[in-house]
């Protein structure tokens, strides 16, 4: 038997296909920008770190005489290169949501910490020998603070990054410096007593920074929150533009 015609399902002659929003091109462009900013940031950060390493090598081996020749220009060039890499890296991670670059930046941060630790040990040796002047002492202190500044900048690139593990090597080397200070001024007869100020200045600065990193009290939280809110607003506005 055949089904009566009046009971047959009524199907419209066609169902209009719903037009898909043009998100594909936007996603492709976002991915290309993410890769482009990552490569640009990696190149700039690598160049600036290599250049800084060469400058520090000149200070320790050739003395400040040759290193100070055009020092301001060298610092400006390295600073602009680093901040270009830092800015593009910030856009890569926060604006374009790159998930690979935070891992690479973490490796850069550990490499920076290793360089700072080696410099710290080298400066402890220089202080123990006591063959330096006031200009060299300030150069050593500025080099250490510059390395730690780079480490903090890399730390700010990554959301929810923890600095506490990075403080452990600095704390260990600070304790090592304390032993060296005691050996120099207690167990050697030719120590220049007035130079103990230099030793303890370096020690107090480094142990204070390591302690602040270990306490994790959120000194950099306002700056981190400001960066996050800036890119959150840009991300929300970009999403709204894509939906319209």
N, C-alpha and C positions, 0 to 999 in steps of 0.2 A: 504493500500500500504506500501511496505517496502522501507526504505531509501536506495538509491544506495550505493554500497560499497565504491565508491570513495569519498563520502561525509562524511563517518563516521569519528569521531575524532580519530586521531592516538594517542594511549596511549602506552607508552613504557611498556615492560613486567614487569618492577618493577622500583620503585624509591628508590635509595639507601638512607638509613637513615643517617642523618648527626650525626657524633659522637659528643656528648656533652663534653665540657671541664670538666675535673675533678675538679670542684670547690667545690663540696659538702664536701669532706673530709677536704679541706682547711678551709671552713667556720666552720665546726664542731670543728676542732682543735683550731681555733681562739676563738670560744665561750668558749671552755674548759679552754684555757689560760686566758681569761678574767675573768671567775669565780674564777679560782685558784689564780690569782694575787689579786683579790678583797678580798678573804677570808684571804690570807696571810697578806695583808696590814691592814685589819681591826684588825686582831689578834695582830699584832706588835704594831699598834698605840694604841690600848686599853691597852696592857700590859705596854707600856712606859708611858702612861698618869696616869695609876693607880700607877705605881712605883714612878712617879714624885709627885703625890699627897701624897703618904706616906712619901717621903723625906721632902716635905714642912711641913707636919704635925709634923714631928719630930723637925724641926727647930723652929717652933712656940711654941711647947709645952714642949719639953725636953731641949731646948736651943741648942746652937751650939756645946757644949762640946761633947755630944754623936753623934750629926749629922755629925760633922767633922771627926769622926772616919771612915776612908776609903772613904772620900768624893770623891776623884779623881776617884776611882774605880767605885763608884756609878754613877757619872756623865758620865763616859765613857760607862758603860753598858746601861744606859738609852738613851744616845745619839746614840749609834750604833743601838739599838732596834728601836728608832724613825726613824732614817734615812733609815733603812731597810724597814720599813712600808711605809715611804714616797716615796722611790724609786719604790717599787712594785706598790704603788698606782698610781704613775706617769705613769708607763708602762701600767697599767690597763686602765687608762682613755685616755691617748694620743696615745699609740701604738695599743691597742686592741679595742678602741672605746666603752668602757663600759658606758652605759647611766644611770645605776642605782647608781653606786658608787659616782658620783658627788653630788647626793642628800644626801647620807650618809656622805660624807666629809663635806657638808654644816652643817649638824647636829653636827658633831664633832667640827666644827669651832665655832658654837654658844655655845656649851658646854665649849669650851676653853675660850671663851669670858666671860661666866658666872663665870668660875673659877678665871680668872684674876680680874674680878670686885669684887668678894668676897675677894680675896687676897688684893686688893687695899684698900677696906674698913677696913680690919683687920690691915693693915699697918698704916692707918690713926689713928686707935685707939692706936696702939703702939707708934706712934709719939706724940699723945696727952698726953699719960701717961708720956712720957719722961724718961722711965726706960730702956734705951738701950745704948749700947756702939758703937764705930765706926765699929766694926766687924759685929754687928747685922744690922747696917744701910746699909752697903754694901751688906749684905746677902738679905735684903728686896729689895734693888734696883735690884740686879741680878735676884731675883725670878720674879719680875715684868717684866723685860726685857726678861727673858727666856720664860715666858708665851706669851708675845707679839710676840716673834720670832716663837714660835710654831704656833700661829695664822697666821702669814704671810706665813709660809711654807704651811699650809693648803690652804691658799688663792691662792698660786701659782699652786696648783694641778688642779684647775678648770679653764677652759678657760672662759674669759669674766666675771670673778667674781668681784663683786662690794664690796669694803670695807667700803663705806660711812655709811651704816646702823650700822656697828660694832663700829663706832666712837662715836655714840650718847651716849651709856651708859658710856663710858670713859669720855666724856665731862661733863656729869651730875655729875659723881663722883668727877671730878676735881673741879667743882664749889663747891660741898659739902666740899671738903678739904679746899678750900679757906675760907669758913665760919668757919670751925673748927680752922684754923690758926688764924683768927681774934679773935675768942672767947678765944683761949688759951693765946694769947700774949696781948690782950687788956683788957679782962674781968676777968682774973685770976691774983692773986698777986704773986703766987709761980712759975711762968713760968721761965725757964732757957733761957735767951735771946739768948745765943750763939747757941742753938739748932735750931733756926729758919732757919739756913742754910740747915739743913737736910730736914725740911718741904718744903722749897721752891725748893730744888733740886728735890725731888720727884714730886712736883707740876709742875715744868717747864718741866721735862722729859715727864710726862704723857700728859700734855696739848699740848705739841709740837707734840707728836705722834698722838694724836686725831685730831689736826688741819691738819696735813699732810694727814691723812686718809680722812678727810672731803674735802680738796681741790682737791683731786683726780688728781694730777699733773703728774702722771705716773712715779714715781721714780723707780718702779719695772718693768716698761715696757721693758727695754733692756733684763733683765733676762727672763721675760715671753716670749718675742719674740724669744730669743735664744732657749728656750725649745721647743717652737712651731715649729721653723724651723728645729730643730733636728729631731723631730718625724714626721714632714711632709715629710722630705727626706726619713726617714725609711719607712713611709707608702707608698710613691710613688714607692720605690724600691721593696717593698713587692708585690705591685699590679702588677708591671711589671713582677716579677718572676712568679706570678700566671698565667699571661696571656700567658707566653711562654710555 
